[in-house]
């Protein structure tokens, strides 16, 4: 540990004295490239590369060199910590970002605190994360606002008795707590809470528990990927929609919807992005994305992970531009991030200066046919939503 701290301190000192005027600024992005969560790495890389192509060295922006990590391997905190340290010590990155899981993101705290280097969270939906380091900023989303909105939408549809099915890891606890709170605030109740181990592929016993209670709303939180698809497929195959049960959760990406078939039509989600948002920034983003990566639907559609990475780069570029390439170090860059507002493909976003969380729109979507393909089409907008967890859990003195 002492050797690590010495190396990070030396890297911090070098970053503070290096001039970026004549060379690209190095930024580090940690991604997963193999295994079931490799699609996250692909989506991140697409979002990052598109943003850099559009903005690096243009319109007064700094020239940036992206250093991608080796394979983080999904939920692997020691590996994530090792790779982040290497990028700081060996590559002398000025700023870091990326990662898919709360566990790996939390593994960054000691590293960035010692090096005083900001970390832009592309995805980690547990609210407490940003409290673990003053160098975290999260332009993505958390589960408290999205889960409370899911509960509000459900009770507005007169679905008052819920069952929660959640992956059993840190964001899942937030999903359970927030949906339960939202249901009770709006006159509903929770019949059952089912926690599912990470990596589960056989959901049969959990579906039997749901059938035993037969709630009128099923709220599901799973990490994007096989678990999300498996839960949605089980709901569809059992015909529960026809029996009046509302399914609402974090959503299934467009490219996964065809595998579910037409029975998925009507499945609801709460998302901070869908490719079918009707705003000028998203239309321009979709056009640029199609030009760079293709326009075959639904395979060549950006996902919320793509946009989380794209927006993460927007925040990085702002922090570097506002500090003339990172002069003043991490504290100066973090000061620049607080209160920053920008137009995202998902709508207007502001970094809350108090919490370093995104204030943003959330959308209730419903799976419908759009342009001949199944799509998460927005049907309701909840604008300028803050994460309420921080006000409900103020830091202790």
SULCOR-V417253 format. One record per residue. N is the residue number from 0. PHI is phi in whole degrees, -180 to 180 (999 if undefined). PSI is psi in degrees with one decimal (NA if undefined). OMEGA is omega in whole degrees, 0 to 359 (999 if undefined). Layout:
BEGIN
n=(N,N)
phi=(PHI,PHI)
psi=(PSI,PSI)
omega=(OMEGA,OMEGA)
END
This chain:
BEGIN
n=(0,1,2,3,4,5,6,7,8,9,10,11,12,13,14,15,16,17,18,19,20,21,22,23,24,25,26,27,28,29,30,31,32,33,34,35,36,37,38,39,40,41,42,43,44,45,46,47,48,49,50,51,52,53,54,55,56,57,58,59,60,61,62,63,64,65,66,67,68,69,70,71,72,73,74,75,76,77,78,79,80,81,82,83,84,85,86,87,88,89,90,91,92,93,94,95,96,97,98,99,100,101,102,103,104,105,106,107,108,109,110,111,112,113,114,115,116,117,118,119,120,121,122,123,124,125,126,127,128,129,130,131,132,133,134,135,136,137,138,139,140,141,142,143,144,145,146,147,148,149,150,151,152,153,154,155,156,157,158,159,160,161,162,163,164,165,166,167,168,169,170,171,172,173,174,175,176,177,178,179,180,181,182,183,184,185,186,187,188,189,190,191,192,193,194,195,196,197,198,199,200,201,202,203,204,205,206,207,208,209,210,211,212,213,214,215,216,217,218,219,220,221,222,223,224,225,226,227,228,229,230,231,232,233,234,235,236,237,238,239,240,241,242,243,244,245,246,247,248,249,250,251,252,253,254,255,256,257,258,259,260,261,262,263,264,265,266,267,268,269,270,271,272,273,274,275,276,277,278,279,280,281,282,283,284,285,286,287,288,289,290,291,292,293,294,295,296,297,298,299,300,301,302,303,304,305,306,307,308,309,310,311,312,313,314,315,316,317,318,319,320,321,322,323,324,325,326,327,328,329,330,331,332,333,334,335,336,337,338,339,340,341,342,343,344,345,346,347,348,349,350,351,352,353,354,355,356,357,358,359,360,361,362,363,364,365,366,367,368,369,370,371,372,373,374,375,376,377,378,379,380,381,382,383,384,385,386,387,388,389,390,391,392,393,394,395,396)
phi=(999,-63,-64,-62,-65,-64,-64,-68,-63,-64,-65,-62,-64,-65,-62,-71,-109,-79,-90,-100,-67,-110,-148,-63,-84,-89,-123,-104,-126,-96,-139,-99,-121,-133,82,-65,-104,-59,-56,-61,-62,-63,-65,-59,-63,-63,-65,-65,-64,-65,-63,-63,-60,-77,-124,-62,72,-119,53,80,-80,-69,-87,-120,-113,-86,-105,-85,-71,-68,-69,-68,84,75,-85,-139,-57,-61,-66,-62,-63,-60,-67,-63,-62,-61,-69,-73,-77,-86,-95,58,-68,-88,-160,-125,-166,112,73,-110,-122,-61,-60,-72,-65,-63,-67,-81,-56,-63,-64,-75,-64,-71,-83,55,-118,-65,-125,-93,-79,-78,-157,-171,-97,-89,-61,-67,-54,-65,-73,-84,-158,-73,-103,-88,-139,-124,-82,-85,-151,-127,-84,-60,-66,-67,-71,-67,-66,-59,-66,-63,-64,-60,-69,-63,-89,66,-98,-106,-123,-114,-120,-109,-121,-137,-60,-90,-152,-51,-62,-61,-63,-63,-61,-63,-63,-72,-67,-61,-60,-64,-63,-67,-63,-109,89,-97,-146,-116,-85,-159,-124,-115,-102,-114,-59,-59,86,-62,-118,-106,-102,-58,-66,-71,-65,-66,-62,-62,-62,-64,-94,45,-68,-97,-141,-113,-101,-123,-124,-137,-64,-55,130,-58,-67,-62,-65,-63,-67,-64,-62,-62,-61,-64,-65,-88,67,-70,-61,-68,-91,95,-84,-85,-102,-143,-166,-82,99,-118,-60,-53,-68,-94,-64,-58,-66,-88,78,-64,-64,-74,-56,102,-64,-103,-144,-116,-133,-95,-156,-140,-61,-98,-68,-101,-141,-61,-66,-68,-63,-67,-63,-61,-65,-67,-64,-64,-65,-84,-117,115,-133,-78,-100,-95,-62,-104,-105,-69,-109,-61,-67,-58,-73,-59,-71,-60,-71,-60,-69,-59,-67,-57,-61,-61,-62,-73,-66,-68,-113,54,86,96,-64,93,75,-62,-64,-67,-66,-66,-62,-69,-72,-68,88,-66,-120,-155,-95,-102,-56,-89,119,-70,-133,-130,-83,-59,-66,-84,-109,64,-103,-79,-98,-156,-80,-119,-128,-84,-118,-134,-71,-138,-85,-132,54,81,-129,-75,-149,-82,-92,-68,-121,-154,-121,-115,-84,50,-90,-96,-76,-78,-58,-68,-72,-78,-132,-64,-62,-79,-81)
psi=(-40.9,-38.7,-41.6,-45.1,-38.1,-44.0,-40.6,-38.9,-41.9,-40.9,-38.7,-43.5,-39.5,-43.6,-35.0,-21.4,-6.1,135.6,132.8,8.7,-35.3,8.4,155.4,149.0,128.6,129.2,140.8,134.4,121.8,126.9,159.0,131.8,-6.1,164.9,-171.6,-20.0,14.8,-33.1,-30.1,-45.6,-41.0,-45.4,-42.6,-48.0,-38.3,-45.3,-43.6,-49.6,-37.9,-45.1,-44.1,-41.7,-38.2,-29.4,-22.3,121.1,12.0,150.4,40.2,2.6,153.5,157.9,126.3,141.2,119.3,126.3,110.9,142.4,169.1,-177.0,116.5,-34.6,29.9,-124.2,76.9,78.7,-44.2,-39.4,-42.7,-43.4,-43.5,-46.4,-40.2,-42.3,-42.0,-41.2,-32.4,-49.2,-44.7,-45.1,-13.2,47.2,148.4,-19.9,153.3,159.8,176.0,-150.0,151.8,-22.7,152.5,-41.6,-45.0,-34.7,-42.2,-28.1,-12.9,-19.5,-52.2,-38.0,-50.6,-29.3,-42.6,-41.8,-13.8,49.4,129.0,149.9,121.1,113.3,113.4,-38.6,119.2,111.6,9.8,124.0,-36.7,-16.1,-48.2,-19.7,-12.4,-12.0,138.4,-2.7,7.7,139.8,137.0,95.4,4.6,-123.0,166.6,166.9,-20.9,-53.0,-41.6,-37.8,-37.2,-36.6,-39.1,-42.1,-41.1,-43.9,-43.3,-48.6,-30.3,-28.1,11.2,26.9,99.6,-9.7,112.0,153.3,137.3,131.6,119.6,142.2,139.7,74.4,179.5,-49.9,-28.9,-37.2,-42.2,-41.8,-44.8,-49.6,-43.5,-42.3,-40.1,-46.9,-46.5,-41.0,-46.0,-35.8,-26.4,19.0,5.0,-175.3,172.0,123.6,-33.3,148.5,120.1,119.3,128.9,126.1,145.3,141.5,2.9,136.7,-23.0,109.4,9.3,-43.7,-33.2,-37.8,-32.8,-40.1,-40.0,-45.6,-34.3,-33.8,-31.4,66.6,166.5,-3.8,131.8,112.9,125.6,128.5,118.9,151.4,143.7,136.8,-151.5,-37.1,-40.8,-45.6,-40.4,-42.4,-45.3,-40.9,-41.8,-41.5,-45.9,-46.5,-27.5,-1.8,26.1,-25.1,-40.4,-20.5,4.7,5.3,123.7,128.8,125.2,138.7,-154.6,-6.6,157.2,130.0,150.6,-39.5,-17.5,-13.4,-39.3,-31.7,-19.2,-18.5,177.2,-18.1,-19.2,-12.7,128.7,-12.2,132.3,152.2,160.4,118.3,154.9,-5.2,140.0,144.2,-12.4,17.9,137.3,78.9,155.8,-38.7,-41.1,-37.5,-41.8,-39.9,-45.7,-40.5,-43.2,-39.2,-44.5,-38.4,-37.5,-38.0,-9.9,165.7,27.2,127.5,139.2,2.4,-36.1,44.2,142.2,148.8,175.4,-30.9,-38.5,-45.8,-34.7,-40.8,-41.9,-45.8,-33.3,-38.5,-34.3,-44.8,-42.6,-49.9,-41.0,-44.9,-40.5,-41.1,-41.9,-20.5,18.5,50.8,21.5,11.9,138.7,-7.5,-163.5,-35.9,-41.1,-40.8,-39.7,-37.5,-36.6,-31.7,-33.2,121.2,-0.9,132.5,143.4,161.4,115.9,161.1,-23.0,-2.4,-169.8,138.7,136.7,136.2,113.2,120.6,-21.4,-39.8,-15.7,25.7,161.1,133.7,119.9,170.7,146.4,150.5,131.2,127.0,158.7,137.5,118.3,169.1,124.1,124.2,35.9,3.2,158.1,138.6,148.2,93.6,130.4,133.9,-13.1,143.7,133.5,103.1,152.1,53.9,131.4,157.0,116.1,-12.6,-39.2,-37.0,-31.4,-19.9,68.5,146.0,142.2,145.9,NA)
omega=(180,179,178,182,178,181,180,178,178,179,178,180,179,180,183,184,183,174,180,187,188,180,179,174,181,175,182,178,181,184,171,184,179,176,186,182,175,177,176,180,177,181,178,184,178,180,180,184,179,181,181,178,183,194,185,179,183,174,178,179,177,172,189,170,180,174,177,178,162,183,177,178,178,186,185,185,180,179,179,180,179,183,178,179,179,182,178,187,185,187,179,177,180,186,182,174,176,179,187,190,175,183,181,178,178,178,179,193,182,182,184,176,181,182,183,180,180,173,179,185,177,178,170,194,179,190,188,189,186,178,184,177,175,181,172,166,187,175,180,182,175,187,180,180,183,181,177,177,177,179,179,180,181,182,174,177,180,174,194,185,190,166,179,172,186,170,187,171,195,179,178,177,178,180,180,183,185,179,177,179,181,179,182,178,184,172,180,177,181,180,184,173,183,179,186,179,176,178,180,175,179,184,189,181,179,177,177,177,177,181,180,181,184,176,174,170,177,178,186,168,174,173,180,181,188,182,178,181,181,179,181,179,180,177,182,185,182,175,184,177,180,178,175,180,177,173,176,183,183,173,174,182,183,184,179,185,182,180,181,179,185,179,179,181,179,178,184,178,169,186,171,176,165,182,185,174,184,173,186,182,179,179,178,178,180,180,179,179,180,180,183,190,182,184,176,180,0,188,185,176,172,177,176,178,176,183,175,178,179,179,175,177,177,180,177,182,179,182,180,180,183,182,179,177,177,178,186,174,186,181,179,180,179,177,179,182,186,181,181,178,179,177,180,169,179,182,181,180,173,174,181,183,180,187,185,174,178,165,193,173,166,185,166,180,175,180,179,176,177,181,176,178,178,188,171,183,181,179,178,180,173,190,169,184,172,170,183,185,186,176,180,182,181,180,179,180,999)
END
